[in-house]
Amino acid sequence: MYRYVITLGELKKLQTKGNVRLVDVREPESYTKGHIPGAESVPYSEEQTFLEKFQKTGVIVVCCDRGNLSAKVTLRMRKGGYPAYSLAGGYEGYKRFQK
């Protein structure tokens, strides 16, 4: 399940090249309290319309608090043909890296 994982350093390299979409799947309250710059909020609780918000082009990097939910979301997206990766460590890992 953890095959499609990307590090924060790899994410930053992809962001400089463009064509990457960073998606935060946490609930809006968590996103509002803090998120990785450039991340868009697409709560996983909106499961019925979740995948409709994405195209199968470019790279999608999914993040959550610590990486567990994003790994599950990534696997589901991959099965659907989406070029998705889970951000290792999630938002908590990002915060630790910033200190």
C-alpha positions as CSV (number, residue, x, y, z in Angstrom):
1,M,0.0,0.0,0.0
2,Y,2.9,2.4,0.6
3,R,4.4,2.1,-2.8
4,Y,3.5,5.5,-4.1
5,V,5.1,7.8,-1.5
6,I,6.9,11.0,-2.1
7,T,9.1,13.0,0.2
8,L,8.8,16.7,0.9
9,G,12.1,17.3,-1.0
10,E,10.7,15.4,-4.0
11,L,7.5,17.5,-3.8
12,K,9.5,20.7,-3.8
13,K,11.4,19.6,-6.9
14,L,8.2,18.7,-8.7
15,Q,6.7,22.1,-7.7
16,T,9.6,24.0,-9.3
17,K,8.8,22.1,-12.6
18,G,5.1,22.7,-12.4
19,N,2.3,20.4,-13.3
20,V,1.8,19.1,-9.8
21,R,-1.3,19.5,-7.7
22,L,-1.0,19.3,-3.9
23,V,-4.2,18.2,-2.3
24,D,-4.9,18.2,1.5
25,V,-7.6,15.6,2.3
26,R,-8.1,16.6,5.9
27,E,-11.3,18.2,7.2
28,P,-11.7,22.0,6.6
29,E,-11.1,22.8,10.3
30,S,-7.7,21.2,10.2
31,Y,-6.8,22.8,6.9
32,T,-7.8,26.2,8.2
33,K,-5.6,25.8,11.3
34,G,-2.6,25.2,9.1
35,H,-1.6,23.6,5.8
36,I,1.3,23.4,3.4
37,P,1.6,26.5,1.1
38,G,0.0,25.8,-2.2
39,A,-2.1,22.9,-1.0
40,E,-5.8,22.9,-1.9
41,S,-8.4,21.6,0.5
42,V,-10.4,18.7,-0.9
43,P,-11.8,16.9,2.1
44,Y,-12.0,13.1,1.8
45,S,-15.3,13.2,3.6
46,E,-16.8,14.5,0.3
47,E,-16.1,11.0,-1.0
48,Q,-19.0,10.9,-3.4
49,T,-17.5,13.8,-5.5
50,F,-13.9,13.4,-4.4
51,L,-12.5,11.8,-7.6
52,E,-14.6,14.0,-9.9
53,K,-12.4,16.9,-8.9
54,F,-9.3,15.5,-10.5
55,Q,-8.0,14.9,-14.0
56,K,-5.8,12.0,-14.9
57,T,-3.0,14.2,-16.1
58,G,-0.1,15.8,-14.2
59,V,1.0,14.7,-10.8
60,I,-1.3,14.7,-7.8
61,V,0.4,14.7,-4.3
62,V,-2.0,13.9,-1.5
63,C,-1.4,14.9,2.1
64,C,-3.2,14.5,5.4
65,D,-2.0,14.8,9.0
66,R,0.7,12.1,9.1
67,G,0.4,10.1,5.8
68,N,-2.0,7.3,6.7
69,L,-5.2,8.6,5.1
70,S,-3.3,10.0,2.1
71,A,-1.7,6.6,1.5
72,K,-5.2,5.0,1.4
73,V,-6.5,7.8,-0.9
74,T,-3.5,7.5,-3.1
75,L,-4.0,3.7,-3.5
76,R,-7.6,4.3,-4.4
77,M,-6.7,7.0,-6.9
78,R,-4.0,4.8,-8.5
79,K,-6.5,2.0,-9.0
80,G,-8.7,4.6,-10.8
81,G,-5.8,5.5,-13.1
82,Y,-4.8,8.8,-11.4
83,P,-1.0,9.7,-11.2
84,A,-1.2,10.1,-7.4
85,Y,1.4,10.0,-4.6
86,S,1.1,10.2,-0.9
87,L,3.3,12.8,1.0
88,A,5.4,11.0,3.5
89,G,4.8,12.3,7.0
90,G,1.9,14.6,5.9
91,Y,1.4,18.0,7.3
92,E,3.0,17.0,10.7
93,G,6.2,16.0,8.8
94,Y,6.1,19.4,7.0
95,K,5.8,21.3,10.3
96,R,8.8,19.3,11.7
97,F,10.9,20.1,8.6
98,Q,10.1,23.9,9.0
99,K,11.5,24.1,12.5
